[in-house]
């Protein structure tokens, strides 16, 4: 049974995690399986994984994280144990220098890729943490979302480990993604499970809700993923529907994103200040 799927950074390969602890690596162009990975011979399902160039990081049901170098025959590199329950989410920062993990133990761990112990362990959430998203325009800004007993988005400065902002959403959070709208500026979009099955958009750093799609699916949204151009959100739900939503604007000059605000919410751009005043 397939329990997780992830594209490599360049889109050439796809990794398929299974309930027996095996990860299959497939070449998309040739439609052939290249190899199987079985980290430390574990036999529990792979619920989360993420690529960092040639390193594939995966998490199992016991709360262990594994680094695998897919270039070599003995691919198993490191095992890290900081969670006490199943790994629900893994996400790398864009530059690959840090990654975050979320677990069924309600814990968020922030890691430096050079170390096997976390930089920070954050226990602020009151439910499992599956939704993790690094801001692509502010490298040290991480957003995390909690499950049905939490319903909260937390924002972290991953350099200092401090929590810099919080949003109470009123619904289970299944995914978080960043985007940009010419009218409102930098935004984060959350997909929800119980009880609303909705999609919510919030401005950052004002935290004001800028939009909502009520009952986006007939049952809880299981996951959401933003397109490479950060304009379109794809969602999948328990109603067995895959939907695409046009949410954000394509900004041709990507420098417009840079240093819009720091992680403490102070404006660094006159352009962004003007946008906020127009709201």
ChimeraX attribute file (.defattr): number of C-alpha atoms within 10 A of each C-alpha:
attribute: neighborCount
match mode: 1-to-1
recipient: residues
	/A:1	9
	/A:2	14
	/A:3	15
	/A:4	17
	/A:5	17
	/A:6	17
	/A:7	17
	/A:8	17
	/A:9	13
	/A:10	8
	/A:11	11
	/A:12	12
	/A:13	19
	/A:14	19
	/A:15	23
	/A:16	22
	/A:17	27
	/A:18	19
	/A:19	17
	/A:20	15
	/A:21	23
	/A:22	20
	/A:23	26
	/A:24	17
	/A:25	21
	/A:26	19
	/A:27	15
	/A:28	13
	/A:29	9
	/A:30	9
	/A:31	9
	/A:32	11
	/A:33	14
	/A:34	12
	/A:35	13
	/A:36	16
	/A:37	22
	/A:38	16
	/A:39	23
	/A:40	12
	/A:41	10
	/A:42	15
	/A:43	16
	/A:44	16
	/A:45	23
	/A:46	28
	/A:47	22
	/A:48	27
	/A:49	27
	/A:50	22
	/A:51	22
	/A:52	21
	/A:53	12
	/A:54	14
	/A:55	18
	/A:56	22
	/A:57	22
	/A:58	26
	/A:59	32
	/A:60	25
	/A:61	23
	/A:62	19
	/A:63	20
	/A:64	18
	/A:65	26
	/A:66	21
	/A:67	24
	/A:68	22
	/A:69	19
	/A:70	19
	/A:71	9
	/A:72	9
	/A:73	9
	/A:74	11
	/A:75	17
	/A:76	19
	/A:77	15
	/A:78	15
	/A:79	16
	/A:80	15
	/A:81	14
	/A:82	17
	/A:83	23
	/A:84	15
	/A:85	18
	/A:86	23
	/A:87	31
	/A:88	24
	/A:89	25
	/A:90	26
	/A:91	23
	/A:92	21
	/A:93	19
	/A:94	15
	/A:95	10
	/A:96	13
	/A:97	13
	/A:98	23
	/A:99	25
	/A:100	25
	/A:101	30
	/A:102	30
	/A:103	29
	/A:104	23
	/A:105	19
	/A:106	23
	/A:107	24
	/A:108	30
	/A:109	19
	/A:110	24
	/A:111	20
	/A:112	16
	/A:113	16
	/A:114	8
	/A:115	11
	/A:116	15
	/A:117	15
	/A:118	19
	/A:119	17
	/A:120	17
	/A:121	17
	/A:122	15
	/A:123	12
	/A:124	14
	/A:125	21
	/A:126	17
	/A:127	21
	/A:128	27
	/A:129	29
	/A:130	26
	/A:131	27
	/A:132	26
	/A:133	24
	/A:134	25
	/A:135	19
	/A:136	18
	/A:137	20
	/A:138	18
	/A:139	20
	/A:140	18
	/A:141	21
	/A:142	24
	/A:143	22
	/A:144	25
	/A:145	32
	/A:146	31
	/A:147	24
	/A:148	18
	/A:149	14
	/A:150	21
	/A:151	23
	/A:152	24
	/A:153	24
	/A:154	19
	/A:155	23
	/A:156	22
	/A:157	19
	/A:158	22
	/A:159	14
	/A:160	10
	/A:161	14
	/A:162	14
	/A:163	18
	/A:164	15
	/A:165	18
	/A:166	15
	/A:167	15
	/A:168	11
	/A:169	18
	/A:170	15
	/A:171	22
	/A:172	28
	/A:173	33
	/A:174	26
	/A:175	26
	/A:176	26
	/A:177	23
	/A:178	24
	/A:179	26
	/A:180	20
	/A:181	16
	/A:182	12
	/A:183	13
	/A:184	19
	/A:185	23
	/A:186	24
	/A:187	23
	/A:188	22
	/A:189	24
	/A:190	25
	/A:191	31
	/A:192	34
	/A:193	25
	/A:194	18
	/A:195	13
	/A:196	20
	/A:197	25
	/A:198	23
	/A:199	25
	/A:200	19
	/A:201	22
	/A:202	21
	/A:203	21
	/A:204	21
	/A:205	22
	/A:206	12
	/A:207	15
	/A:208	14
	/A:209	16
	/A:210	15
	/A:211	13
	/A:212	15
	/A:213	14
	/A:214	12
	/A:215	16
	/A:216	19
	/A:217	23
	/A:218	14
	/A:219	20
	/A:220	23
	/A:221	29
	/A:222	17
	/A:223	20
	/A:224	23
	/A:225	17
	/A:226	21
	/A:227	13
	/A:228	8
	/A:229	11
	/A:230	19
	/A:231	18
	/A:232	18
	/A:233	21
	/A:234	14
	/A:235	21
	/A:236	19
	/A:237	20
	/A:238	15
	/A:239	12
	/A:240	11
	/A:241	12
	/A:242	13
	/A:243	13
	/A:244	14
	/A:245	14
	/A:246	12
	/A:247	16
	/A:248	22
	/A:249	16
	/A:250	14
	/A:251	15
	/A:252	7
	/A:253	7
	/A:254	9
	/A:255	10
	/A:256	14
	/A:257	18
	/A:258	14
	/A:259	15
	/A:260	23
	/A:261	19
	/A:262	18
	/A:263	24
	/A:264	15
	/A:265	14
	/A:266	11
	/A:267	15
	/A:268	13
	/A:269	15
	/A:270	9
	/A:271	12
	/A:272	20
	/A:273	15
	/A:274	12
	/A:275	15
	/A:276	16
	/A:277	8
	/A:278	9
	/A:279	10
